[in-house]
Amino acid sequence: GGRHGRENNFKSVLETIRGLLEGAGSIDRVIPPWLQSLILGHGHPSCASYKSETIKEYAMKTVGVNKPTDFLNFNDTFLDLDHLMASFKGKVSVQNSDKIDKSARFNYKIRFTGNDEAPEVEAIPVSRSLQSPGNPVRFTPVQVEAIKSGLLPGLTLCVGPPGTGKTDVAVQIIASLYHTYPTQRTIIITHSNAALNDIFAKVMARGDIDERYFVRLGSGERDLETDSSYDFTKIGRVAYSIHRRDELLEQVQQLSESLGISGKAQRGADGSPSYTCETAEYFHRHQIIRMQKLFERLVDESGAGEETDVSSLFPFKVYFGVSELSLGRARKHIERLEHLFGELSEYRPYELLRSQRQRADYLITKQARIVAMTCTHAAIARSNLIELGFEYDNIVMEESGQMLEIESFIPTLLQKGKSDDSVSGLSRLKRVCMLGDHNQLPPVVKNASFSKYSNLDQSLFTRLIRLGVPHVQLDKQGRSRPELMRLFGWRYKDLGNLDHVTKEPRFKLANPGFVYPFQLINVEDFDGKGESTPTPYFYQNLGEAEYVVALFQYMVLIGYSPDRISILTTYNGQKELISDILRQRCGAGTPLAGTMPKAVSTVDQYQGQQNDIILVSLVRTKSVGHLRDIRRLVVAVSRARLGLYVFCRENIFTQSHELKNTMEQFLDRPTKLQLVLGETVSDENDRAITDSVPEDKVFTIEDVSHLGSIVHSMQEGIMEEDQQEEA
């Protein structure tokens, strides 16, 4: 139901397929040869990976990619020297490691020598010029391998089990490419708007990517929470650029006034600066640069050192508001002026292009260095982007396991091949990085005849992995308590936990009010009914819906913030029923008026999201239904950080052979909800997850009516207190 967009986009997807086949003459110019043979299904599975001879040869003759013998710029991937040393097998030698200030943070450039058996790593520390937070993540060695592969030319496949930080890996690759190759453009493609927002927020939080180079196409940016005063749409970015232009021209005006070159009288009637980008450019070239050269000459003649006070020689004292300053500081100030004029020159085209449309096109084809969109938007925008001459060097695709094969193919075709400009007539595309998880849900194909006759519900990502294309599988999860991780961990080879999920207090403490961190809660017929289908395929289960809502109310009443709770179900019908009951029970005039969980969603729509506590309703009482697809179960049980409570008809789901590995763990516990009555969410609450609850504190809930009456009397208590206060 949440995928109506899908059907509407099918038309543009099909038109694109047709267009691709017709224009196939120029395929070399659009898709690099190393990717073609894989996509078309011939060629050795490892021919596009950075270790292959094909890619090494490609690297030797391609501008803008690392040759195997070059140092590779990892930027701020490593938080400190120990992190660097722990990230590689084999010998790591760091230049001047004895002189390095252990407390300072460095960027690193790294060269890989030796062979696969005895790898050697040489690292050069580079001081960080930017005072931004940068990368906050202590990547694991496997994540570092994924980042390395993403920075090198060729195809990177990264499998990210739930909670293993594939978005962090994607963000690090995007940021490192941005800093290492200032002339290259990267496009980010995701399947959902939620994932795009997530990448976007993380990139902005780094603080080292100038927002004028970052734009997002499509319509989902309304929900984006960033600090920028302008949104990240084309229109918003153009507005931001014009706004920045005005701010900077004001600074140029002040600089000019401080030097006595122009007076206040020259400003516009409204006090606006008299400069434009064009005249600022002349001012810079003819005056400022001259003053800077003169300053440097005088400094040389005076023999001043880094710390010498050069205020008598410095021409921009008034502008910077300084009376005395060292040569080092003076040069920093001059650098700031260079940045000022440099940025202004980029806004010059906005003075020449007057229409919104021209400005937006300029932004996308020339100014933006990171362009983000969903795969759906890519299909819709393709012909327009090609007409504009849009070009790019790198593609990063997140959630690629959920994209239809054709959808992940389209992004490689958003640019027209240029045979005349590039001598080789080859594609400009240098790196394709796909991140996803083929053990979670596949793409949904609404058109049944299509999915029957073709493998359309298989993503390109899954196909490449099944072909045996080399991939990196992330191996440590940092989302769920270790107890919860076991519910899905069996699906992944050697999945482990990051330190913080065993060490941080919130993971060590029990969930207040609950005996167990996860339970399967059996729900029998309610008012004589189990599952019902008011219309075909629209499954509902009133007993489970009431039970889930009652537990939500109970949790809020003992002090849980409703934002920490999400309610999931496997059917749209049930999602609507739960939403209705929430509106009745927590609507206007009730004690919990206006209290709503963070989300009420289907499992399929909630892929890629998470919360502290997840309540799940499985609905079916006659057969297992589509939960037979183990990938759906993997998604359902991997959304919770601290608590997972599943409501279902026990005898249906626990007998299903496919679900056995997960269900057996639930069956180690009672299948009636067990609460610790009287326990509330508070700082005093220090019951550890390992403590057993004394028998007299354990309270077993018989069924939904039982919990309903407890919630009712708790609410009565609140009402009475309120009335007494009013009296």
KANORWO-V209995 format. One record per backbone hydrogen bond with DSSP energy under -1.0 kcal/mol. CO is the residue of the C=O (numbers start at 1). NH is the residue of the N-H. If there is no record, write none. Layout:
BEGIN
co: <CO | CO>
nh: <NH | NH>
END
This chain:
BEGIN
co: <3 | 4 | 5 | 9 | 10 | 11 | 12 | 13 | 14 | 15 | 16 | 17 | 18 | 19 | 21 | 23 | 24 | 26 | 27 | 27 | 28 | 32 | 32 | 33 | 35 | 36 | 37 | 44 | 46 | 48 | 49 | 52 | 53 | 54 | 55 | 56 | 57 | 67 | 72 | 74 | 75 | 80 | 81 | 82 | 84 | 91 | 93 | 94 | 96 | 101 | 107 | 108 | 109 | 110 | 111 | 113 | 119 | 120 | 121 | 122 | 123 | 124 | 126 | 137 | 140 | 141 | 142 | 143 | 144 | 145 | 146 | 147 | 148 | 154 | 156 | 157 | 158 | 159 | 161 | 163 | 165 | 166 | 167 | 168 | 169 | 170 | 171 | 172 | 173 | 174 | 175 | 176 | 177 | 181 | 185 | 185 | 186 | 187 | 188 | 189 | 190 | 192 | 193 | 194 | 195 | 196 | 197 | 198 | 199 | 200 | 201 | 204 | 206 | 210 | 211 | 213 | 213 | 215 | 220 | 221 | 232 | 233 | 234 | 235 | 236 | 237 | 238 | 239 | 240 | 241 | 242 | 243 | 244 | 245 | 246 | 247 | 248 | 249 | 250 | 251 | 252 | 253 | 254 | 255 | 256 | 257 | 263 | 264 | 268 | 272 | 276 | 277 | 278 | 279 | 280 | 281 | 282 | 283 | 283 | 284 | 287 | 288 | 289 | 290 | 291 | 292 | 293 | 294 | 295 | 296 | 297 | 298 | 299 | 299 | 305 | 306 | 308 | 310 | 310 | 316 | 317 | 325 | 326 | 327 | 328 | 329 | 330 | 331 | 332 | 333 | 334 | 335 | 336 | 337 | 338 | 339 | 340 | 341 | 344 | 347 | 348 | 349 | 355 | 356 | 357 | 358 | 359 | 360 | 361 | 362 | 362 | 363 | 369 | 370 | 371 | 372 | 373 | 374 | 375 | 376 | 377 | 378 | 381 | 382 | 383 | 384 | 385 | 386 | 393 | 393 | 394 | 395 | 396 | 397 | 399 | 400 | 404 | 406 | 409 | 410 | 411 | 418 | 422 | 430 | 431 | 432 | 433 | 434 | 435 | 436 | 437 | 446 | 447 | 448 | 449 | 450 | 455 | 459 | 460 | 461 | 462 | 463 | 464 | 465 | 472 | 475 | 477 | 481 | 482 | 484 | 485 | 485 | 488 | 489 | 496 | 498 | 499 | 499 | 500 | 504 | 504 | 505 | 508 | 511 | 513 | 517 | 519 | 521 | 526 | 529 | 532 | 535 | 537 | 540 | 541 | 542 | 543 | 544 | 545 | 546 | 547 | 548 | 549 | 550 | 551 | 552 | 553 | 554 | 555 | 556 | 558 | 561 | 562 | 562 | 564 | 565 | 566 | 567 | 568 | 569 | 571 | 572 | 573 | 574 | 575 | 576 | 577 | 578 | 579 | 580 | 581 | 582 | 586 | 587 | 590 | 592 | 599 | 601 | 602 | 606 | 611 | 612 | 612 | 613 | 614 | 615 | 616 | 617 | 618 | 624 | 625 | 626 | 629 | 629 | 630 | 631 | 632 | 633 | 639 | 641 | 643 | 644 | 645 | 646 | 647 | 648 | 649 | 649 | 650 | 657 | 659 | 660 | 662 | 663 | 666 | 671 | 673 | 674 | 675 | 676 | 682 | 687 | 694 | 699 | 703 | 704 | 705 | 706 | 707 | 708 | 709 | 710 | 711 | 712 | 713 | 714 | 715 | 716 | 717 | 718 | 719 | 720 | 721 | 722 | 723>
nh: <6 | 8 | 9 | 13 | 14 | 15 | 16 | 17 | 18 | 19 | 20 | 21 | 22 | 23 | 24 | 26 | 27 | 29 | 30 | 31 | 427 | 35 | 36 | 37 | 39 | 40 | 42 | 47 | 49 | 155 | 52 | 56 | 57 | 58 | 59 | 60 | 61 | 70 | 110 | 77 | 108 | 84 | 85 | 86 | 87 | 121 | 123 | 97 | 99 | 104 | 126 | 74 | 124 | 72 | 122 | 120 | 91 | 113 | 93 | 111 | 95 | 109 | 107 | 139 | 144 | 145 | 146 | 147 | 148 | 149 | 150 | 151 | 152 | 432 | 434 | 472 | 436 | 474 | 164 | 478 | 169 | 170 | 171 | 172 | 173 | 174 | 175 | 176 | 177 | 178 | 179 | 180 | 181 | 184 | 393 | 394 | 371 | 396 | 373 | 398 | 375 | 196 | 197 | 198 | 199 | 200 | 201 | 202 | 203 | 204 | 205 | 207 | 134 | 213 | 214 | 369 | 370 | 372 | 223 | 224 | 216 | 237 | 238 | 239 | 240 | 241 | 242 | 243 | 244 | 245 | 246 | 247 | 248 | 249 | 250 | 251 | 252 | 253 | 254 | 255 | 256 | 257 | 258 | 259 | 261 | 260 | 266 | 267 | 271 | 268 | 280 | 281 | 282 | 283 | 284 | 285 | 286 | 287 | 288 | 289 | 291 | 292 | 293 | 294 | 295 | 296 | 297 | 298 | 299 | 300 | 301 | 302 | 303 | 304 | 308 | 328 | 327 | 313 | 314 | 320 | 322 | 310 | 330 | 331 | 332 | 333 | 334 | 335 | 336 | 337 | 338 | 339 | 340 | 341 | 342 | 343 | 344 | 345 | 347 | 350 | 351 | 353 | 359 | 360 | 361 | 362 | 363 | 364 | 365 | 366 | 367 | 368 | 186 | 215 | 188 | 217 | 190 | 378 | 379 | 380 | 381 | 382 | 385 | 386 | 387 | 388 | 390 | 389 | 430 | 431 | 187 | 433 | 189 | 435 | 402 | 403 | 408 | 410 | 412 | 413 | 414 | 422 | 425 | 154 | 395 | 156 | 397 | 158 | 400 | 160 | 440 | 448 | 451 | 452 | 453 | 454 | 458 | 463 | 464 | 465 | 466 | 467 | 469 | 468 | 159 | 496 | 498 | 485 | 486 | 487 | 488 | 489 | 491 | 492 | 477 | 501 | 502 | 503 | 504 | 507 | 508 | 509 | 689 | 514 | 676 | 644 | 646 | 648 | 529 | 526 | 540 | 538 | 539 | 532 | 545 | 546 | 547 | 548 | 549 | 550 | 551 | 552 | 553 | 554 | 555 | 556 | 557 | 558 | 560 | 559 | 681 | 564 | 565 | 598 | 613 | 598 | 615 | 601 | 617 | 603 | 575 | 576 | 577 | 578 | 579 | 580 | 581 | 582 | 583 | 584 | 585 | 586 | 594 | 590 | 593 | 595 | 567 | 569 | 606 | 609 | 641 | 642 | 643 | 566 | 645 | 568 | 647 | 570 | 620 | 627 | 628 | 629 | 632 | 633 | 634 | 635 | 636 | 637 | 611 | 481 | 614 | 519 | 616 | 521 | 618 | 523 | 652 | 653 | 654 | 660 | 663 | 664 | 666 | 667 | 669 | 522 | 701 | 515 | 699 | 679 | 685 | 510 | 697 | 675 | 707 | 708 | 709 | 710 | 711 | 712 | 713 | 714 | 715 | 716 | 717 | 718 | 719 | 720 | 721 | 722 | 723 | 724 | 725 | 726 | 727>
END
